[in-house]
C-alpha cells in the first residue's frame, strides 16, 4: 500500500494504482507461485472471474 496525504498532487494517482494493483498483491500474499507470464495471466483471470 502506498501512502500519500489527501491534498498532495499524487493522491488520486495513489488511489488509482492501489485499486489496480491490490488484486495482484492479494494473490502474492496468498503464496501463489507463477511459472511464467502466461501462467500468471491465466491465474489472474481465474481470480478475477471468482469475484
MOPAC internal coordinates of N, CA, C and O (Angstrom, degrees):
PM7 1SCF
backbone

  N    0.0000 0     0.00 0     0.00 0    0    0    0
  C    1.4501 1     0.00 0     0.00 0    1    0    0
  C    1.5209 1   108.25 1     0.00 0    2    1    0
  O    1.2310 1   121.40 1   -44.75 1    3    2    1
  N    1.3122 1   114.92 1   135.25 1    3    2    1
  C    1.4545 1   119.86 1   177.67 1    5    3    2
  C    1.5185 1   108.41 1   -93.52 1    6    5    3
  O    1.2310 1   120.95 1   -27.89 1    7    6    5
  N    1.3126 1   115.78 1   152.11 1    7    6    5
  C    1.4560 1   120.48 1  -178.77 1    9    7    6
  C    1.5218 1   110.01 1  -120.85 1   10    9    7
  O    1.2310 1   120.32 1   -53.87 1   11   10    9
  N    1.3426 1   117.00 1   126.13 1   11   10    9
  C    1.4528 1   122.60 1   173.89 1   13   11   10
  C    1.5142 1   107.72 1  -141.66 1   14   13   11
  O    1.2310 1   120.75 1   -19.10 1   15   14   13
  N    1.3256 1   116.16 1   160.90 1   15   14   13
  C    1.4577 1   118.69 1   175.32 1   17   15   14
  C    1.5183 1   108.98 1   -85.18 1   18   17   15
  O    1.2310 1   120.52 1   -25.71 1   19   18   17
  N    1.3088 1   116.62 1   154.29 1   19   18   17
  C    1.4574 1   121.82 1  -173.51 1   21   19   18
  C    1.5262 1   112.22 1   -61.43 1   22   21   19
  O    1.2310 1   119.93 1   152.62 1   23   22   21
  N    1.3079 1   117.73 1   -27.38 1   23   22   21
  C    1.4563 1   120.31 1  -175.06 1   25   23   22
  C    1.5244 1   113.26 1  -101.32 1   26   25   23
  O    1.2310 1   119.98 1  -172.64 1   27   26   25
  N    1.3185 1   117.65 1     7.36 1   27   26   25
  C    1.4619 1   119.66 1   178.90 1   29   27   26
  C    1.5218 1   110.39 1   -79.93 1   30   29   27
  O    1.2310 1   121.14 1   -18.81 1   31   30   29
  N    1.3214 1   115.42 1   161.19 1   31   30   29
  C    1.4640 1   120.58 1  -178.73 1   33   31   30
  C    1.5221 1   112.11 1   -66.55 1   34   33   31
  O    1.2310 1   119.90 1   158.38 1   35   34   33
  N    1.3076 1   117.80 1   -21.62 1   35   34   33
  C    1.4667 1   120.72 1  -175.63 1   37   35   34
  C    1.5347 1   113.09 1   -99.94 1   38   37   35
  O    1.2310 1   119.81 1  -173.88 1   39   38   37
  N    1.3042 1   117.97 1     6.12 1   39   38   37
  C    1.4681 1   121.00 1  -176.25 1   41   39   38
  C    1.5286 1   112.01 1   -59.91 1   42   41   39
  O    1.2310 1   120.51 1   130.01 1   43   42   41
  N    1.3346 1   116.64 1   -49.99 1   43   42   41
  C    1.4688 1   119.57 1  -178.51 1   45   43   42
  C    1.5220 1   111.17 1   -65.91 1   46   45   43
  O    1.2310 1   120.31 1   143.62 1   47   46   45
  N    1.3244 1   117.01 1   -36.38 1   47   46   45
  C    1.4611 1   120.44 1   176.66 1   49   47   46
  C    1.5260 1   109.99 1   -63.27 1   50   49   47
  O    1.2310 1   120.11 1   137.10 1   51   50   49
  N    1.3140 1   117.39 1   -42.90 1   51   50   49
  C    1.4731 1   121.37 1   178.81 1   53   51   50
  C    1.5171 1   111.05 1   -60.72 1   54   53   51
  O    1.2310 1   120.28 1   137.60 1   55   54   53
  N    1.3341 1   117.06 1   -42.40 1   55   54   53
  C    1.4614 1   120.52 1   179.76 1   57   55   54
  C    1.5315 1   110.75 1   -63.50 1   58   57   55
  O    1.2310 1   120.63 1   137.07 1   59   58   57
  N    1.3342 1   116.41 1   -42.93 1   59   58   57
  C    1.4615 1   120.89 1   179.85 1   61   59   58
  C    1.5220 1   110.70 1   -64.00 1   62   61   59
  O    1.2310 1   120.18 1   131.28 1   63   62   61
  N    1.3364 1   117.25 1   -48.72 1   63   62   61
  C    1.4595 1   120.95 1  -178.67 1   65   63   62
  C    1.5218 1   111.38 1   -64.44 1   66   65   63
  O    1.2310 1   120.34 1   143.54 1   67   66   65
  N    1.3098 1   116.96 1   -36.46 1   67   66   65
  C    1.4647 1   120.16 1   178.64 1   69   67   66
  C    1.5222 1   110.66 1   -62.87 1   70   69   67
  O    1.2310 1   120.10 1   135.99 1   71   70   69
  N    1.3274 1   117.42 1   -44.01 1   71   70   69
  C    1.4644 1   120.80 1   178.58 1   73   71   70
  C    1.5272 1   111.01 1   -66.46 1   74   73   71
  O    1.2310 1   120.49 1   142.83 1   75   74   73
  N    1.3196 1   116.67 1   -37.17 1   75   74   73
  C    1.4572 1   121.17 1  -178.44 1   77   75   74
  C    1.5221 1   112.02 1   -70.53 1   78   77   75
  O    1.2310 1   120.35 1   138.16 1   79   78   77
  N    1.3278 1   116.94 1   -41.84 1   79   78   77
  C    1.4604 1   121.30 1  -172.25 1   81   79   78
  C    1.5230 1   114.70 1   -94.34 1   82   81   79
  O    1.2310 1   119.37 1   166.27 1   83   82   81
  N    1.3109 1   118.81 1   -13.73 1   83   82   81
  C    1.4602 1   120.84 1  -175.98 1   85   83   82
  C    1.5267 1   112.92 1   -57.39 1   86   85   83
  O    1.2310 1   118.65 1   137.37 1   87   86   85
  N    1.3350 1   120.18 1   -42.63 1   87   86   85
  C    1.4698 1   118.69 1   177.71 1   89   87   86
  C    1.5329 1   112.68 1   -60.73 1   90   89   87
  O    1.2310 1   120.28 1   143.16 1   91   90   89
  N    1.3114 1   117.07 1   -36.84 1   91   90   89
  C    1.4673 1   120.53 1   178.82 1   93   91   90
  C    1.5201 1   109.76 1   -66.24 1   94   93   91
  O    1.2310 1   120.48 1   138.01 1   95   94   93
  N    1.3190 1   116.69 1   -41.99 1   95   94   93
  C    1.4651 1   121.17 1   179.36 1   97   95   94
  C    1.5297 1   109.70 1   -64.72 1   98   97   95
  O    1.2310 1   120.45 1   138.44 1   99   98   97
  N    1.3265 1   116.74 1   -41.56 1   99   98   97
  C    1.4688 1   120.55 1   178.82 1  101   99   98
  C    1.5265 1   110.81 1   -60.79 1  102  101   99
  O    1.2310 1   120.54 1   136.97 1  103  102  101
  N    1.3249 1   116.57 1   -43.03 1  103  102  101
  C    1.4643 1   120.61 1   178.85 1  105  103  102
  C    1.5209 1   109.81 1   -61.74 1  106  105  103
  O    1.2310 1   120.39 1   135.06 1  107  106  105
  N    1.3192 1   116.86 1   -44.94 1  107  106  105
  C    1.4607 1   120.99 1  -179.08 1  109  107  106
  C    1.5296 1   110.97 1   -62.96 1  110  109  107
  O    1.2310 1   120.23 1   137.58 1  111  110  109
  N    1.3218 1   117.16 1   -42.42 1  111  110  109
  C    1.4574 1   120.74 1  -178.81 1  113  111  110
  C    1.5263 1   112.50 1   -66.13 1  114  113  111
  O    1.2310 1   120.33 1   157.39 1  115  114  113
  N    1.3123 1   116.98 1   -22.61 1  115  114  113
  C    1.4604 1   120.49 1   178.84 1  117  115  114
  C    1.5241 1   111.56 1   -80.68 1  118  117  115
  O    1.2310 1   120.19 1   177.92 1  119  118  117
  N    1.3269 1   117.24 1    -2.08 1  119  118  117
  C    1.4509 1   121.02 1   175.01 1  121  119  118
  C    1.5100 1   115.22 1    81.75 1  122  121  119
  O    1.2310 1   120.26 1  -160.21 1  123  122  121
  N    1.3039 1   117.10 1    19.79 1  123  122  121
  C    1.4601 1   119.66 1   178.27 1  125  123  122
  C    1.5230 1   109.75 1   -74.36 1  126  125  123
  O    1.2310 1   120.93 1   -38.15 1  127  126  125
  N    1.3127 1   115.83 1   141.85 1  127  126  125
  C    1.4584 1   121.64 1   179.86 1  129  127  126
  C    1.5183 1   108.16 1  -113.48 1  130  129  127
  O    1.2310 1   120.79 1   -42.95 1  131  130  129
  N    1.3293 1   116.09 1   137.05 1  131  130  129
  C    1.4552 1   121.87 1  -179.67 1  133  131  130
  C    1.5202 1   108.65 1  -114.69 1  134  133  131
  O    1.2310 1   120.96 1   -45.07 1  135  134  133
  N    1.3266 1   115.76 1   134.93 1  135  134  133
  C    1.4598 1   120.91 1  -176.33 1  137  135  134
  C    1.5140 1   112.42 1   -84.40 1  138  137  135
  O    1.2310 1   120.25 1   149.49 1  139  138  137
  N    1.3279 1   117.13 1   -30.51 1  139  138  137
  C    1.4575 1   121.31 1   177.88 1  141  139  138
  C    1.5250 1   108.12 1  -162.79 1  142  141  139
  O    1.2310 1   120.63 1     2.06 1  143  142  141
  N    1.3310 1   116.41 1  -177.94 1  143  142  141
  C    1.4537 1   120.40 1  -177.53 1  145  143  142
  C    1.5159 1   113.41 1   -62.67 1  146  145  143
  O    1.2310 1   120.56 1   141.88 1  147  146  145
  N    1.3184 1   116.53 1   -38.12 1  147  146  145
  C    1.4627 1   120.71 1   179.35 1  149  147  146
  C    1.5209 1   110.47 1   -65.35 1  150  149  147
  O    1.2310 1   120.55 1   137.03 1  151  150  149
  N    1.3145 1   116.56 1   -42.97 1  151  150  149
  C    1.4631 1   121.73 1   178.30 1  153  151  150
  C    1.5249 1   110.22 1   -61.19 1  154  153  151
  O    1.2310 1   120.63 1   137.22 1  155  154  153
  N    1.3258 1   116.41 1   -42.78 1  155  154  153
  C    1.4633 1   120.86 1   178.64 1  157  155  154
  C    1.5208 1   110.80 1   -61.08 1  158  157  155
  O    1.2310 1   120.56 1   132.05 1  159  158  157
  N    1.3417 1   116.53 1   -47.95 1  159  158  157
  C    1.4632 1   119.59 1  -177.72 1  161  159  158
  C    1.5197 1   112.22 1   -63.98 1  162  161  159
  O    1.2310 1   120.07 1   140.48 1  163  162  161
  N    1.3219 1   117.46 1   -39.52 1  163  162  161
  C    1.4587 1   120.21 1   177.81 1  165  163  162
  C    1.5289 1   110.99 1   -62.65 1  166  165  163
  O    1.2310 1   120.31 1   133.77 1  167  166  165
  N    1.3182 1   117.01 1   -46.23 1  167  166  165
  C    1.4671 1   120.35 1  -179.75 1  169  167  166
  C    1.5198 1   111.24 1   -68.17 1  170  169  167
  O    1.2310 1   120.51 1   143.80 1  171  170  169
  N    1.3254 1   116.62 1   -36.20 1  171  170  169
  C    1.4604 1   121.17 1   179.31 1  173  171  170
  C    1.5262 1   109.97 1   -65.56 1  174  173  171
  O    1.2310 1   119.81 1   135.57 1  175  174  173
  N    1.3224 1   117.97 1   -44.43 1  175  174  173
  C    1.4625 1   121.04 1   177.96 1  177  175  174
  C    1.5297 1   111.16 1   -64.53 1  178  177  175
  O    1.2310 1   120.23 1   140.12 1  179  178  177
  N    1.3138 1   117.17 1   -39.88 1  179  178  177
  C    1.4701 1   120.40 1   176.87 1  181  179  178
  C    1.5247 1   110.49 1   -62.37 1  182  181  179
  O    1.2310 1   120.37 1   140.27 1  183  182  181
  N    1.3135 1   116.90 1   -39.73 1  183  182  181
  C    1.4643 1   121.76 1   178.56 1  185  183  182
  C    1.5265 1   110.29 1   -62.94 1  186  185  183
  O    1.2310 1   120.75 1   134.84 1  187  186  185
  N    1.3225 1   116.18 1   -45.16 1  187  186  185
  C    1.4668 1   120.73 1  -179.93 1  189  187  186
  C    1.5223 1   110.50 1   -63.37 1  190  189  187
  O    1.2310 1   120.39 1   138.90 1  191  190  189
  N    1.3265 1   116.86 1   -41.10 1  191  190  189
  C    1.4614 1   120.95 1  -179.10 1  193  191  190
  C    1.5299 1   112.56 1   -62.79 1  194  193  191
  O    1.2310 1   120.15 1   155.02 1  195  194  193
  N    1.3245 1   117.32 1   -24.98 1  195  194  193
  C    1.4661 1   120.67 1   178.66 1  197  195  194
  C    1.5169 1   111.28 1   -68.20 1  198  197  195
  O    1.2310 1   120.31 1   152.65 1  199  198  197
  N    1.3167 1   117.01 1   -27.35 1  199  198  197
  C    1.4657 1   121.18 1  -175.62 1  201  199  198
  C    1.4711 1   109.26 1  -116.28 1  202  201  199
  O    1.2310 1   120.10 1   180.00 1  203  202  201

